[in-house]
Amino acid sequence: MSILTPRRLAACIMVFMLMSIQFLSTGHLQHLLSFVTTFVNSNTPLSSSNGHETFISDHKETHHIGNHRHDKWKIKPPEGHVLLLAYMRSGSSFVGNVLQNSPDVVYIFEPLYSLYKLYHKTERPLTFLFKKPFFLKNEEFGDMENEVLSSFLSCNFTNLDLETLTQIHFERGRFLPYDVCLRNGSSKLPEIVRCLYHLYDECRHRNVSVAKTIRLTVEKAELLMQKDPMLKVIHLVRDPRAIISSRLKLGKLDGVINIAEESKQLCNQMTEDVILFRHLEKKYKQRLKQVRYEDIVREPVAIFKDLYQFANISYTGFQKDYIMRLTNKHAGTPCTYCVESKMALKTAHAWRYSMPIRTVEIIDKNCGMLNNLLGYVNVENEKHLVNTNVQLYK
């Protein structure tokens, strides 16, 4: 007959509490129960010297549960915060990759990916390490966006939901050790707790955190700037015809109707963003910078040096050499999501040879105001389109 020790009593209470959470999915309940089992079988003290904190142990690290912190999770967060705000197929992966090529930077690729996927494509609640699960309401979504972005930029990873903490984009760049650690485990929640220190280690010696997203508007970015006085925003724009051409290559658009709707939606949002951005530049001096992708590929060294200085990222000869190598590579195997820009200037204008004049005319019709704002020139005819001696941007 087993003895009801204080540890087992605490475990029973935890199980009862978990079972009482009516919105918890079966899968997450199993993970949490596994977490409790680890706690019960561990040999660490039930209470610390102050009698109020609880721990679990996997014989390698000991984790605070009571105050949600472990020593390896206590770091000085990066002082500088930068948001790279862009649009799908605008060249943001390439630009973000160059910005992270500095030992100063911790880089977060698409931090809102899982939040959008969970909210728009499933009916599951958000679950957390240390907070009760809840269903996200429409009016709460904007606040949750800000919460996720702020948590990433300040390296406060225990504040993130479990979907975000396990999203596929951690396999990119310097967060790879965390992703590898996570994938080697068999149980979701304990593995997150065990591997979490990899994320904090990545932030430990960085001065600037950079988050790249295609899922945020300038209006929402301003809300984040109001709450975070350290935040700077880089707004990356690109010729809408080039963006639509790149999206066509993904196979997501087909036919005149889809192209017309896509271009209208894209340019309406970009126009709204550009107008508001220029208005905000007066309010947030030295904290906003707008850059055209075409200017980056035309003068990559000069533009990136300027972006580095804007973001307070150290710029050395190593970064200059890296940029020159990256933007002057000879064309190789095509890659849909590559971050390299092979023969960047030529690639940036390839749409002029592949896009039919009728498609270009449809986009120009829907994007006239945006083209005027950003200095892009409407195409007059097919001869004008393919004549690369004539620039289509001012």
Contacts in CASP RR format, 6 or more apart in sequence:
PFRMAT RR
TARGET T0000
AUTHOR 0000-0000-0000
METHOD contacts of the structure
MODEL  1
MSILTPRRLAACIMVFMLMSIQFLSTGHLQHLLSFVTTFVNSNTPLSSSN
GHETFISDHKETHHIGNHRHDKWKIKPPEGHVLLLAYMRSGSSFVGNVLQ
NSPDVVYIFEPLYSLYKLYHKTERPLTFLFKKPFFLKNEEFGDMENEVLS
SFLSCNFTNLDLETLTQIHFERGRFLPYDVCLRNGSSKLPEIVRCLYHLY
DECRHRNVSVAKTIRLTVEKAELLMQKDPMLKVIHLVRDPRAIISSRLKL
GKLDGVINIAEESKQLCNQMTEDVILFRHLEKKYKQRLKQVRYEDIVREP
VAIFKDLYQFANISYTGFQKDYIMRLTNKHAGTPCTYCVESKMALKTAHA
WRYSMPIRTVEIIDKNCGMLNNLLGYVNVENEKHLVNTNVQLYK
2 8 0 8 1.000
6 46 0 8 1.000
7 39 0 8 1.000
7 40 0 8 1.000
7 46 0 8 1.000
8 40 0 8 1.000
10 39 0 8 1.000
10 46 0 8 1.000
10 54 0 8 1.000
11 36 0 8 1.000
11 39 0 8 1.000
11 40 0 8 1.000
14 36 0 8 1.000
14 39 0 8 1.000
15 33 0 8 1.000
15 36 0 8 1.000
18 24 0 8 1.000
18 29 0 8 1.000
18 32 0 8 1.000
18 33 0 8 1.000
18 36 0 8 1.000
19 29 0 8 1.000
21 132 0 8 1.000
21 133 0 8 1.000
23 125 0 8 1.000
23 133 0 8 1.000
23 134 0 8 1.000
23 135 0 8 1.000
24 32 0 8 1.000
24 125 0 8 1.000
24 127 0 8 1.000
24 133 0 8 1.000
25 124 0 8 1.000
25 125 0 8 1.000
25 127 0 8 1.000
28 127 0 8 1.000
28 133 0 8 1.000
28 162 0 8 1.000
28 188 0 8 1.000
28 189 0 8 1.000
31 187 0 8 1.000
31 188 0 8 1.000
31 189 0 8 1.000
31 190 0 8 1.000
32 189 0 8 1.000
34 187 0 8 1.000
34 189 0 8 1.000
34 190 0 8 1.000
35 56 0 8 1.000
35 187 0 8 1.000
35 189 0 8 1.000
35 190 0 8 1.000
35 193 0 8 1.000
38 56 0 8 1.000
38 58 0 8 1.000
38 190 0 8 1.000
39 54 0 8 1.000
39 56 0 8 1.000
39 65 0 8 1.000
42 55 0 8 1.000
42 56 0 8 1.000
42 57 0 8 1.000
42 58 0 8 1.000
43 57 0 8 1.000
44 55 0 8 1.000
44 56 0 8 1.000
44 57 0 8 1.000
44 62 0 8 1.000
45 55 0 8 1.000
46 54 0 8 1.000
47 53 0 8 1.000
47 54 0 8 1.000
48 55 0 8 1.000
52 66 0 8 1.000
53 64 0 8 1.000
53 65 0 8 1.000
53 66 0 8 1.000
53 67 0 8 1.000
54 64 0 8 1.000
54 65 0 8 1.000
54 66 0 8 1.000
55 62 0 8 1.000
55 63 0 8 1.000
55 64 0 8 1.000
55 65 0 8 1.000
56 62 0 8 1.000
56 63 0 8 1.000
56 65 0 8 1.000
56 193 0 8 1.000
57 63 0 8 1.000
58 190 0 8 1.000
58 194 0 8 1.000
60 194 0 8 1.000
61 70 0 8 1.000
61 72 0 8 1.000
61 194 0 8 1.000
61 197 0 8 1.000
62 70 0 8 1.000
63 70 0 8 1.000
63 193 0 8 1.000
64 70 0 8 1.000
65 130 0 8 1.000
68 129 0 8 1.000
68 130 0 8 1.000
68 158 0 8 1.000
69 158 0 8 1.000
70 196 0 8 1.000
70 197 0 8 1.000
72 197 0 8 1.000
72 200 0 8 1.000
72 201 0 8 1.000
73 157 0 8 1.000
73 158 0 8 1.000
73 196 0 8 1.000
73 197 0 8 1.000
73 200 0 8 1.000
75 155 0 8 1.000
75 200 0 8 1.000
75 203 0 8 1.000
75 204 0 8 1.000
76 204 0 8 1.000
77 154 0 8 1.000
77 155 0 8 1.000
77 156 0 8 1.000
77 203 0 8 1.000
77 209 0 8 1.000
78 106 0 8 1.000
78 153 0 8 1.000
78 154 0 8 1.000
78 155 0 8 1.000
78 203 0 8 1.000
78 206 0 8 1.000
78 207 0 8 1.000
78 208 0 8 1.000
78 209 0 8 1.000
79 207 0 8 1.000
79 208 0 8 1.000
79 230 0 8 1.000
80 207 0 8 1.000
80 208 0 8 1.000
80 209 0 8 1.000
80 230 0 8 1.000
80 232 0 8 1.000
80 311 0 8 1.000
80 312 0 8 1.000
81 153 0 8 1.000
81 154 0 8 1.000
81 208 0 8 1.000
81 209 0 8 1.000
81 211 0 8 1.000
81 228 0 8 1.000
81 230 0 8 1.000
81 231 0 8 1.000
81 232 0 8 1.000
82 99 0 8 1.000
82 208 0 8 1.000
82 209 0 8 1.000
82 210 0 8 1.000
82 211 0 8 1.000
82 231 0 8 1.000
82 232 0 8 1.000
82 233 0 8 1.000
82 234 0 8 1.000
82 311 0 8 1.000
83 149 0 8 1.000
83 153 0 8 1.000
83 210 0 8 1.000
83 211 0 8 1.000
83 213 0 8 1.000
83 216 0 8 1.000
83 221 0 8 1.000
83 224 0 8 1.000
83 231 0 8 1.000
83 232 0 8 1.000
83 233 0 8 1.000
83 234 0 8 1.000
84 92 0 8 1.000
84 95 0 8 1.000
84 96 0 8 1.000
84 99 0 8 1.000
84 210 0 8 1.000
84 211 0 8 1.000
84 212 0 8 1.000
84 213 0 8 1.000
84 234 0 8 1.000
84 236 0 8 1.000
85 213 0 8 1.000
85 216 0 8 1.000
85 218 0 8 1.000
85 221 0 8 1.000
85 233 0 8 1.000
85 234 0 8 1.000
85 235 0 8 1.000
85 236 0 8 1.000
85 273 0 8 1.000
86 92 0 8 1.000
86 95 0 8 1.000
86 212 0 8 1.000
86 213 0 8 1.000
86 214 0 8 1.000
86 235 0 8 1.000
86 236 0 8 1.000
86 237 0 8 1.000
87 214 0 8 1.000
87 236 0 8 1.000
87 237 0 8 1.000
87 238 0 8 1.000
87 243 0 8 1.000
87 266 0 8 1.000
87 269 0 8 1.000
87 270 0 8 1.000
88 214 0 8 1.000
88 243 0 8 1.000
88 247 0 8 1.000
89 238 0 8 1.000
89 242 0 8 1.000
89 243 0 8 1.000
89 246 0 8 1.000
89 247 0 8 1.000
89 250 0 8 1.000
90 214 0 8 1.000
90 236 0 8 1.000
90 237 0 8 1.000
90 238 0 8 1.000
90 243 0 8 1.000
90 293 0 8 1.000
91 236 0 8 1.000
91 238 0 8 1.000
91 293 0 8 1.000
91 341 0 8 1.000
92 212 0 8 1.000
92 214 0 8 1.000
92 236 0 8 1.000
93 109 0 8 1.000
93 212 0 8 1.000
93 337 0 8 1.000
93 338 0 8 1.000
93 339 0 8 1.000
94 326 0 8 1.000
94 339 0 8 1.000
94 340 0 8 1.000
94 341 0 8 1.000
94 344 0 8 1.000
95 212 0 8 1.000
95 234 0 8 1.000
95 236 0 8 1.000
95 293 0 8 1.000
95 296 0 8 1.000
95 307 0 8 1.000
96 107 0 8 1.000
96 109 0 8 1.000
96 210 0 8 1.000
96 212 0 8 1.000
96 339 0 8 1.000
97 326 0 8 1.000
97 339 0 8 1.000
97 340 0 8 1.000
98 304 0 8 1.000
98 322 0 8 1.000
98 323 0 8 1.000
98 326 0 8 1.000
99 105 0 8 1.000
99 107 0 8 1.000
99 210 0 8 1.000
99 304 0 8 1.000
99 307 0 8 1.000
99 308 0 8 1.000
99 311 0 8 1.000
99 313 0 8 1.000
100 107 0 8 1.000
100 173 0 8 1.000
100 174 0 8 1.000
100 210 0 8 1.000
101 319 0 8 1.000
101 322 0 8 1.000
102 308 0 8 1.000
102 313 0 8 1.000
102 314 0 8 1.000
102 315 0 8 1.000
102 319 0 8 1.000
103 205 0 8 1.000
103 206 0 8 1.000
103 314 0 8 1.000
104 206 0 8 1.000
104 207 0 8 1.000
104 208 0 8 1.000
104 313 0 8 1.000
104 314 0 8 1.000
105 206 0 8 1.000
105 207 0 8 1.000
105 208 0 8 1.000
105 209 0 8 1.000
105 210 0 8 1.000
105 313 0 8 1.000
106 155 0 8 1.000
106 174 0 8 1.000
106 202 0 8 1.000
106 203 0 8 1.000
106 206 0 8 1.000
106 208 0 8 1.000
106 209 0 8 1.000
106 210 0 8 1.000
107 173 0 8 1.000
107 174 0 8 1.000
107 209 0 8 1.000
107 210 0 8 1.000
107 211 0 8 1.000
107 212 0 8 1.000
108 152 0 8 1.000
108 153 0 8 1.000
108 175 0 8 1.000
108 209 0 8 1.000
108 210 0 8 1.000
108 211 0 8 1.000
108 212 0 8 1.000
109 169 0 8 1.000
109 172 0 8 1.000
109 173 0 8 1.000
109 212 0 8 1.000
110 169 0 8 1.000
110 212 0 8 1.000
110 213 0 8 1.000
110 214 0 8 1.000
110 215 0 8 1.000
111 148 0 8 1.000
111 149 0 8 1.000
111 152 0 8 1.000
111 164 0 8 1.000
111 169 0 8 1.000
111 211 0 8 1.000
111 213 0 8 1.000
112 145 0 8 1.000
112 148 0 8 1.000
112 149 0 8 1.000
112 213 0 8 1.000
112 215 0 8 1.000
112 216 0 8 1.000
113 167 0 8 1.000
113 168 0 8 1.000
113 169 0 8 1.000
113 215 0 8 1.000
114 161 0 8 1.000
114 163 0 8 1.000
114 164 0 8 1.000
114 166 0 8 1.000
114 167 0 8 1.000
115 144 0 8 1.000
115 145 0 8 1.000
115 148 0 8 1.000
115 161 0 8 1.000
115 163 0 8 1.000
115 164 0 8 1.000
116 215 0 8 1.000
117 163 0 8 1.000
118 124 0 8 1.000
118 126 0 8 1.000
118 136 0 8 1.000
118 161 0 8 1.000
118 163 0 8 1.000
119 136 0 8 1.000
119 141 0 8 1.000
125 133 0 8 1.000
125 134 0 8 1.000
125 135 0 8 1.000
125 136 0 8 1.000
126 133 0 8 1.000
126 134 0 8 1.000
126 135 0 8 1.000
126 136 0 8 1.000
126 144 0 8 1.000
126 161 0 8 1.000
126 163 0 8 1.000
127 133 0 8 1.000
127 161 0 8 1.000
127 162 0 8 1.000
127 163 0 8 1.000
128 159 0 8 1.000
128 160 0 8 1.000
128 161 0 8 1.000
128 162 0 8 1.000
129 158 0 8 1.000
129 162 0 8 1.000
129 165 0 8 1.000
129 189 0 8 1.000
129 192 0 8 1.000
129 193 0 8 1.000
130 158 0 8 1.000
136 144 0 8 1.000
142 220 0 8 1.000
142 223 0 8 1.000
145 215 0 8 1.000
145 216 0 8 1.000
145 220 0 8 1.000
146 220 0 8 1.000
146 223 0 8 1.000
146 224 0 8 1.000
146 227 0 8 1.000
147 159 0 8 1.000
148 160 0 8 1.000
148 161 0 8 1.000
148 164 0 8 1.000
149 211 0 8 1.000
149 213 0 8 1.000
149 216 0 8 1.000
149 224 0 8 1.000
150 156 0 8 1.000
150 224 0 8 1.000
150 227 0 8 1.000
150 228 0 8 1.000
151 157 0 8 1.000
151 159 0 8 1.000
151 160 0 8 1.000
152 160 0 8 1.000
152 209 0 8 1.000
152 211 0 8 1.000
153 209 0 8 1.000
153 211 0 8 1.000
153 228 0 8 1.000
153 231 0 8 1.000
154 209 0 8 1.000
155 199 0 8 1.000
155 200 0 8 1.000
155 203 0 8 1.000
155 209 0 8 1.000
157 165 0 8 1.000
157 196 0 8 1.000
157 199 0 8 1.000
157 200 0 8 1.000
158 196 0 8 1.000
162 188 0 8 1.000
162 189 0 8 1.000
162 192 0 8 1.000
165 192 0 8 1.000
165 196 0 8 1.000
166 182 0 8 1.000
166 188 0 8 1.000
166 192 0 8 1.000
170 176 0 8 1.000
170 178 0 8 1.000
170 179 0 8 1.000
170 182 0 8 1.000
171 179 0 8 1.000
174 202 0 8 1.000
175 198 0 8 1.000
175 199 0 8 1.000
175 202 0 8 1.000
177 198 0 8 1.000
177 201 0 8 1.000
177 202 0 8 1.000
178 195 0 8 1.000
178 196 0 8 1.000
178 198 0 8 1.000
178 199 0 8 1.000
178 202 0 8 1.000
181 191 0 8 1.000
181 194 0 8 1.000
181 195 0 8 1.000
181 198 0 8 1.000
182 191 0 8 1.000
182 192 0 8 1.000
182 195 0 8 1.000
184 191 0 8 1.000
185 191 0 8 1.000
203 209 0 8 1.000
207 312 0 8 1.000
207 313 0 8 1.000
208 311 0 8 1.000
208 312 0 8 1.000
208 313 0 8 1.000
210 311 0 8 1.000
217 269 0 8 1.000
217 272 0 8 1.000
217 273 0 8 1.000
218 233 0 8 1.000
218 235 0 8 1.000
218 272 0 8 1.000
218 273 0 8 1.000
218 274 0 8 1.000
218 276 0 8 1.000
218 277 0 8 1.000
218 280 0 8 1.000
219 272 0 8 1.000
219 273 0 8 1.000
219 276 0 8 1.000
221 233 0 8 1.000
222 276 0 8 1.000
222 280 0 8 1.000
224 231 0 8 1.000
225 231 0 8 1.000
225 233 0 8 1.000
225 284 0 8 1.000
225 287 0 8 1.000
231 287 0 8 1.000
232 287 0 8 1.000
232 288 0 8 1.000
232 289 0 8 1.000
232 310 0 8 1.000
232 311 0 8 1.000
233 287 0 8 1.000
233 288 0 8 1.000
233 289 0 8 1.000
234 289 0 8 1.000
234 290 0 8 1.000
234 291 0 8 1.000
234 307 0 8 1.000
234 310 0 8 1.000
234 311 0 8 1.000
235 273 0 8 1.000
235 274 0 8 1.000
235 277 0 8 1.000
235 288 0 8 1.000
235 289 0 8 1.000
235 290 0 8 1.000
235 291 0 8 1.000
236 291 0 8 1.000
236 293 0 8 1.000
237 270 0 8 1.000
237 274 0 8 1.000
237 290 0 8 1.000
237 291 0 8 1.000
237 292 0 8 1.000
237 293 0 8 1.000
237 374 0 8 1.000
238 292 0 8 1.000
238 293 0 8 1.000
238 294 0 8 1.000
239 293 0 8 1.000
239 294 0 8 1.000
239 351 0 8 1.000
239 374 0 8 1.000
239 376 0 8 1.000
239 392 0 8 1.000
239 393 0 8 1.000
240 263 0 8 1.000
240 266 0 8 1.000
240 267 0 8 1.000
240 270 0 8 1.000
240 363 0 8 1.000
240 367 0 8 1.000
240 370 0 8 1.000
240 371 0 8 1.000
240 376 0 8 1.000
241 351 0 8 1.000
241 355 0 8 1.000
241 360 0 8 1.000
241 363 0 8 1.000
241 364 0 8 1.000
241 367 0 8 1.000
241 376 0 8 1.000
242 293 0 8 1.000
242 348 0 8 1.000
242 349 0 8 1.000
242 351 0 8 1.000
243 266 0 8 1.000
244 253 0 8 1.000
244 259 0 8 1.000
244 262 0 8 1.000
244 263 0 8 1.000
244 266 0 8 1.000
244 355 0 8 1.000
244 359 0 8 1.000
244 363 0 8 1.000
245 350 0 8 1.000
245 351 0 8 1.000
245 354 0 8 1.000
245 355 0 8 1.000
246 351 0 8 1.000
247 253 0 8 1.000
247 262 0 8 1.000
248 259 0 8 1.000
248 355 0 8 1.000
249 336 0 8 1.000
250 336 0 8 1.000
253 259 0 8 1.000
253 262 0 8 1.000
256 358 0 8 1.000
256 359 0 8 1.000
256 362 0 8 1.000
259 359 0 8 1.000
259 362 0 8 1.000
259 363 0 8 1.000
260 362 0 8 1.000
260 366 0 8 1.000
263 362 0 8 1.000
263 363 0 8 1.000
263 366 0 8 1.000
263 367 0 8 1.000
264 366 0 8 1.000
266 367 0 8 1.000
267 363 0 8 1.000
267 366 0 8 1.000
267 367 0 8 1.000
267 368 0 8 1.000
267 369 0 8 1.000
267 370 0 8 1.000
270 370 0 8 1.000
271 369 0 8 1.000
271 370 0 8 1.000
271 373 0 8 1.000
274 290 0 8 1.000
274 370 0 8 1.000
274 373 0 8 1.000
274 374 0 8 1.000
275 373 0 8 1.000
277 288 0 8 1.000
277 290 0 8 1.000
278 290 0 8 1.000
280 288 0 8 1.000
281 288 0 8 1.000
281 290 0 8 1.000
289 307 0 8 1.000
289 310 0 8 1.000
291 303 0 8 1.000
291 307 0 8 1.000
292 374 0 8 1.000
292 393 0 8 1.000
293 348 0 8 1.000
294 348 0 8 1.000
294 349 0 8 1.000
294 393 0 8 1.000
295 303 0 8 1.000
296 303 0 8 1.000
296 304 0 8 1.000
296 344 0 8 1.000
297 327 0 8 1.000
297 341 0 8 1.000
297 344 0 8 1.000
297 345 0 8 1.000
297 347 0 8 1.000
297 348 0 8 1.000
298 345 0 8 1.000
300 323 0 8 1.000
300 324 0 8 1.000
300 326 0 8 1.000
300 327 0 8 1.000
300 344 0 8 1.000
301 320 0 8 1.000
301 323 0 8 1.000
301 324 0 8 1.000
304 315 0 8 1.000
304 319 0 8 1.000
304 323 0 8 1.000
305 315 0 8 1.000
305 320 0 8 1.000
308 314 0 8 1.000
308 315 0 8 1.000
308 319 0 8 1.000
309 315 0 8 1.000
326 340 0 8 1.000
326 341 0 8 1.000
326 344 0 8 1.000
327 341 0 8 1.000
327 344 0 8 1.000
327 345 0 8 1.000
328 343 0 8 1.000
328 344 0 8 1.000
329 340 0 8 1.000
329 341 0 8 1.000
329 342 0 8 1.000
329 343 0 8 1.000
330 342 0 8 1.000
330 343 0 8 1.000
331 342 0 8 1.000
331 343 0 8 1.000
331 347 0 8 1.000
332 342 0 8 1.000
341 347 0 8 1.000
341 348 0 8 1.000
349 388 0 8 1.000
349 392 0 8 1.000
352 385 0 8 1.000
352 386 0 8 1.000
352 388 0 8 1.000
352 392 0 8 1.000
353 386 0 8 1.000
355 385 0 8 1.000
357 379 0 8 1.000
357 381 0 8 1.000
357 382 0 8 1.000
357 385 0 8 1.000
360 379 0 8 1.000
360 385 0 8 1.000
361 379 0 8 1.000
364 371 0 8 1.000
364 378 0 8 1.000
364 379 0 8 1.000
367 376 0 8 1.000
368 378 0 8 1.000
370 376 0 8 1.000
371 377 0 8 1.000
371 378 0 8 1.000
374 393 0 8 1.000
375 393 0 8 1.000
375 394 0 8 1.000
376 392 0 8 1.000
376 393 0 8 1.000
376 394 0 8 1.000
377 391 0 8 1.000
377 392 0 8 1.000
377 393 0 8 1.000
377 394 0 8 1.000
379 385 0 8 1.000
379 392 0 8 1.000
384 390 0 8 1.000
END
